[in-house]
């Protein structure tokens, strides 16, 4: 399968690493905003064609699909561009930075029938899969999720510690992971959502701290705390309080409420969530089916984010 990848930064390279492991996938073109940085990444990963023009990459003969790891503000428009060109597309989280953008992508997928998947990696991490499998067979029910998403980003740096030209967002990016995961794990839509935020950064123009409360249709609740001001430990930590045990997920590690480690190494073919996400994308294309984390399966997450953005905009 020939694909293109747009966005040669920190997350784009995570996907390139995953593709090398998966095998059978040729990256026919690499797209970036800076031609020299894109050239360097292309040379590193053995990609022969590189460009700053997404349309030029989509025109490379034989290309079937695209993976978008570009800045958030470009996701919806580029997803539309890919499907308009007849290509399947995987959009890194978030799908869009507005409800209108998310809806437009969903409509285009329905019109074209192409595979359109969003990078909601938490659905694929083995630690969360382990929980999901037990919920599916009625061994567990979630009573409460308590989640902390903490970073130290008082300057505009990416995951590789390099400066970037766009700003991240606690609500539309980082909260999207948990809002979708909570509904997915509960197997029920979110019926109540409330958000408050702290002061905005004087130069970045985004809130640096946020608190979110959610309730699902089956009665489970979720509390999510997010910060760009937290000076360690960094990352996202999930506590599942269930009717039959408590479990804490820290990236790929899972422990019970007494800190006993749970082996999740056999849950899937890899412990790498990005690799598992990409495997699902390529498999869905090959099999002509809807993938887990398709645009329609995650769409309600973006409706909830839009509702909370309205709340935040109304606050003083």
C-alpha positions as CSV (number, residue, x, y, z in Angstrom):
1,X,0.0,0.0,0.0
2,X,1.3,3.4,-0.9
3,X,0.6,6.3,1.4
4,X,1.7,9.8,2.1
5,X,2.4,11.4,5.5
6,X,1.9,15.1,6.1
7,X,3.7,16.5,9.1
8,X,7.3,15.5,9.6
9,X,7.6,16.7,13.2
10,X,7.5,14.8,16.5
11,X,4.3,12.8,16.0
12,X,4.8,12.3,12.3
13,X,8.1,10.5,13.1
14,X,6.3,8.3,15.6
15,X,4.0,7.1,12.7
16,X,7.0,6.7,10.4
17,X,8.7,4.5,13.1
18,X,5.5,2.5,13.4
19,X,5.1,2.0,9.6
20,X,8.7,0.6,9.5
21,X,7.7,-2.1,12.1
22,X,4.4,-2.9,10.4
23,X,5.9,-3.5,7.0
24,X,4.2,-3.7,3.6
25,X,3.5,0.1,3.5
26,X,5.4,2.5,1.3
27,X,5.6,6.1,2.3
28,X,5.5,7.6,-1.2
29,X,5.7,11.2,-0.2
30,X,6.5,13.2,3.0
31,X,4.9,16.7,3.4
32,X,6.2,19.4,5.7
33,X,6.1,23.2,6.1
34,X,9.9,23.7,6.1
35,X,11.5,22.1,3.0
36,X,14.9,21.5,4.6
37,X,13.5,19.9,7.8
38,X,11.2,17.8,5.5
39,X,14.2,16.8,3.4
40,X,16.1,15.7,6.5
41,X,13.2,13.6,7.8
42,X,12.7,12.0,4.3
43,X,16.4,11.1,4.1
44,X,16.3,9.6,7.6
45,X,13.3,7.3,6.7
46,X,14.2,6.6,3.1
47,X,11.3,8.5,1.6
48,X,12.2,9.5,-2.0
49,X,9.6,12.2,-2.6
50,X,9.1,15.2,-0.3
51,X,7.3,18.5,-0.7
52,X,5.6,21.4,1.1
53,X,2.5,21.0,-1.1
54,X,-0.1,18.4,0.1
55,X,-1.8,18.4,-3.3
56,X,1.5,17.5,-5.0
57,X,1.9,14.6,-2.6
58,X,-1.7,13.4,-3.2
59,X,-1.0,13.4,-6.9
60,X,1.9,10.9,-6.6
61,X,0.9,7.8,-8.7
62,X,-0.5,4.9,-6.8
63,X,-1.2,6.7,-3.5
64,X,-4.2,5.2,-1.7
65,X,-4.2,6.9,1.7
66,X,-2.8,9.8,3.8
67,X,-1.9,10.2,7.5
68,X,-2.1,13.8,8.7
69,X,0.2,14.8,11.6
70,X,0.0,18.5,10.9
71,X,-1.0,21.4,13.2
72,X,-4.5,21.1,14.7
73,X,-5.8,24.1,12.8
74,X,-5.1,22.4,9.5
75,X,-6.7,19.0,10.3
76,X,-10.3,19.4,9.0
77,X,-9.4,21.2,5.8
78,X,-6.6,18.8,4.9
79,X,-8.9,15.7,5.7
80,X,-11.4,17.2,3.3
81,X,-8.7,17.7,0.7
82,X,-7.5,14.1,1.0
83,X,-11.0,12.6,0.6
84,X,-11.8,15.0,-2.3
85,X,-8.7,13.5,-4.0
86,X,-10.1,10.0,-3.4
87,X,-7.7,9.0,-0.6
88,X,-8.4,7.3,2.7
89,X,-7.3,9.4,5.6
90,X,-6.2,9.1,9.2
91,X,-6.2,12.4,11.0
92,X,-4.1,12.7,14.2
93,X,-6.1,13.9,17.2
94,X,-8.0,16.2,17.2
95,X,-10.2,15.8,14.1
96,X,-10.8,19.5,14.1
97,X,-10.7,22.6,16.4
98,X,-14.5,23.3,15.9
99,X,-17.7,21.4,15.7
100,X,-18.3,22.8,12.2
101,X,-15.0,21.4,11.0
102,X,-15.7,18.0,12.6
103,X,-19.2,17.9,11.0
104,X,-17.8,18.8,7.6
105,X,-15.3,15.9,7.7
106,X,-18.0,13.4,8.7
107,X,-20.3,14.6,5.8
108,X,-17.4,14.2,3.4
109,X,-16.8,10.6,4.6
110,X,-20.4,9.7,4.1
111,X,-20.4,11.2,0.6
112,X,-17.2,9.4,-0.5
113,X,-17.4,6.2,1.5
114,X,-13.7,6.3,2.1
115,X,-12.0,5.2,5.4
116,X,-11.7,8.3,7.6
117,X,-10.1,7.5,11.0
118,X,-9.0,9.8,13.9
119,X,-5.9,9.2,16.0
120,X,-7.7,8.5,19.3
121,X,-4.7,6.5,20.5
122,X,-6.2,5.7,24.0
123,X,-8.6,3.2,22.3
124,X,-5.6,1.2,21.2
125,X,-3.2,1.4,24.2
126,X,-3.1,-2.2,25.6
127,X,-3.7,-0.9,29.2
128,X,-7.0,0.6,28.1
129,X,-7.8,-2.3,25.9
130,X,-7.4,-4.6,28.9
131,X,-10.1,-2.6,30.8
132,X,-12.3,-2.4,27.7
133,X,-12.3,-6.2,27.2
134,X,-13.4,-6.8,30.8
135,X,-16.2,-4.2,30.5
136,X,-17.3,-5.9,27.2
137,X,-17.7,-9.2,29.0
138,X,-19.4,-7.6,32.0
139,X,-16.6,-8.3,34.4
140,X,-16.3,-4.6,35.2
141,X,-18.4,-1.5,35.2
142,X,-16.9,2.0,35.6
143,X,-18.2,4.1,38.5
144,X,-15.8,6.9,38.1
145,X,-12.7,7.9,36.0
146,X,-10.2,10.3,37.5
147,X,-7.7,11.6,34.9
148,X,-4.8,13.9,35.1
149,X,-3.2,15.4,32.0
150,X,-0.1,17.3,33.0
151,X,2.6,19.0,30.9
152,X,5.1,21.9,31.4
153,X,4.6,24.1,28.3
154,X,5.1,27.7,29.3
155,X,6.9,28.1,26.0
156,X,5.7,26.8,22.6
157,X,7.7,23.6,22.2
158,X,6.8,20.2,20.7
159,X,7.3,16.7,22.1
160,X,10.9,16.7,20.9
161,X,11.6,20.0,22.7
162,X,11.7,22.0,19.5
163,X,10.0,25.3,19.0
164,X,6.8,25.2,16.9
165,X,4.8,27.8,15.0
166,X,1.3,26.8,16.4
167,X,-0.2,26.5,19.8
168,X,-1.6,23.3,21.3
169,X,-4.9,23.4,23.1
170,X,-6.0,21.7,26.4
171,X,-9.6,21.4,25.3
172,X,-9.6,20.5,21.6
173,X,-6.5,18.3,21.8
174,X,-5.7,16.9,25.2
175,X,-9.2,16.8,26.6
176,X,-10.4,15.0,23.4
177,X,-8.4,11.9,24.4
178,X,-10.3,11.5,27.7
179,X,-13.7,12.7,26.6
180,X,-13.7,10.0,23.9
181,X,-12.1,7.3,26.0
182,X,-14.7,7.9,28.8
183,X,-17.7,7.4,26.5
184,X,-15.9,4.5,24.8
185,X,-15.2,2.7,28.0
186,X,-18.6,3.3,29.5
187,X,-20.3,2.2,26.3
188,X,-22.7,5.2,26.7
189,X,-22.9,8.8,25.5
190,X,-21.9,11.7,27.6
191,X,-25.1,13.5,28.8
192,X,-23.5,16.2,31.0
193,X,-20.3,18.1,30.6
194,X,-18.9,21.1,32.5
195,X,-15.6,23.0,32.2
196,X,-13.8,25.8,33.9
197,X,-10.4,27.2,33.0
198,X,-7.7,29.3,34.5
199,X,-6.0,32.5,33.1
200,X,-4.8,32.6,29.5
201,X,-1.1,32.8,28.8
202,X,-0.2,36.4,28.0
203,X,1.6,35.5,24.7
204,X,0.4,32.0,23.8
205,X,-3.3,33.2,24.2
206,X,-4.5,29.8,25.5
207,X,-5.7,28.6,28.9
208,X,-2.9,26.9,30.8
209,X,-5.1,25.1,33.4
210,X,-8.5,23.5,33.0
211,X,-11.0,21.3,35.0
212,X,-13.7,19.2,33.3
213,X,-16.5,17.1,34.8
214,X,-18.5,14.5,32.7
215,X,-21.4,12.2,33.2
216,X,-22.4,9.3,30.9
217,X,-25.9,8.1,30.2
218,X,-25.3,5.0,32.4
219,X,-24.5,7.2,35.4
220,X,-20.7,6.9,35.5
221,X,-18.8,10.1,36.1
222,X,-15.4,11.5,35.1
223,X,-13.2,14.2,36.5
224,X,-10.4,15.5,34.3
225,X,-7.7,17.9,35.4
226,X,-5.4,19.4,32.7
227,X,-2.4,21.7,33.0
228,X,0.5,23.2,31.0
229,X,1.9,24.7,34.2
230,X,2.8,21.4,35.9
231,X,6.5,20.9,36.4
232,X,6.5,17.1,36.7
233,X,5.6,14.3,36.7
234,X,4.5,14.7,33.1
235,X,1.9,12.8,31.1
236,X,-1.6,11.5,31.5
237,X,-2.7,9.2,34.3
238,X,-6.0,7.4,34.4
239,X,-7.7,5.9,37.5
240,X,-10.6,3.6,36.8
241,X,-12.8,3.2,39.9
242,X,-15.0,0.2,39.0
243,X,-17.6,-2.0,40.7
244,X,-15.0,-4.8,40.8
245,X,-11.6,-3.2,41.4
246,X,-9.6,-0.1,40.9
247,X,-7.1,0.2,38.1
248,X,-4.5,2.9,37.2
249,X,-3.1,3.3,33.7
250,X,0.1,5.2,33.2
251,X,0.9,5.1,29.5
252,X,1.5,1.4,28.7
253,X,1.6,0.3,32.3
254,X,-1.4,-0.9,34.3
255,X,-1.6,-1.6,38.0
256,X,-4.5,-2.3,40.4
257,X,-5.5,-0.2,43.3
258,X,-2.8,-1.8,45.5
259,X,-0.1,-1.0,42.9
260,X,0.2,-4.7,41.7
261,X,1.4,-4.7,38.1
262,X,-0.9,-6.2,35.5
263,X,0.7,-7.8,32.5
264,X,-0.8,-6.3,29.4
265,X,1.9,-7.4,27.0
266,X,-0.3,-10.1,25.4
267,X,-3.4,-7.9,24.9
268,X,-2.3,-7.1,21.3
269,X,0.5,-7.6,18.9
270,X,2.4,-4.6,20.2
271,X,2.7,-2.3,23.2
272,X,3.0,0.7,20.9
273,X,-0.4,2.5,20.7
274,X,0.6,4.5,17.5
275,X,1.6,1.2,15.8
276,X,-1.7,-0.4,16.8
277,X,-3.6,2.6,15.6
278,X,-1.9,2.5,12.2
279,X,-2.4,-1.2,11.9
280,X,-6.1,-0.7,12.4
281,X,-6.1,2.1,9.7
282,X,-4.3,-0.1,7.1
283,X,-6.4,-3.1,8.0
284,X,-9.7,-1.2,7.6
285,X,-8.7,0.0,4.1
286,X,-7.6,-3.5,3.1
287,X,-10.8,-5.1,4.4
288,X,-13.2,-2.3,3.3
289,X,-14.6,-1.8,6.7
290,X,-15.2,1.0,9.3
291,X,-12.3,1.2,11.7
292,X,-12.3,1.7,15.4
293,X,-12.0,5.4,16.0
294,X,-13.7,6.2,12.7
295,X,-14.9,9.8,12.3
296,X,-18.4,8.7,13.1
297,X,-17.4,6.7,16.2
298,X,-15.6,9.7,17.7
299,X,-17.9,12.5,16.4
300,X,-19.8,12.9,19.7
301,X,-16.6,13.7,21.4
302,X,-16.3,16.9,19.3
303,X,-19.9,17.8,20.0
304,X,-19.1,17.7,23.7
305,X,-15.9,19.7,23.3
306,X,-18.0,22.4,21.4
307,X,-20.5,22.5,24.2
308,X,-17.7,23.0,26.8
309,X,-16.0,25.7,24.6
310,X,-19.3,27.7,24.7
311,X,-19.3,27.4,28.5
312,X,-15.7,28.6,28.6
313,X,-16.3,31.5,26.3
314,X,-19.2,32.6,28.5
315,X,-17.1,32.7,31.6
316,X,-15.4,35.9,32.8
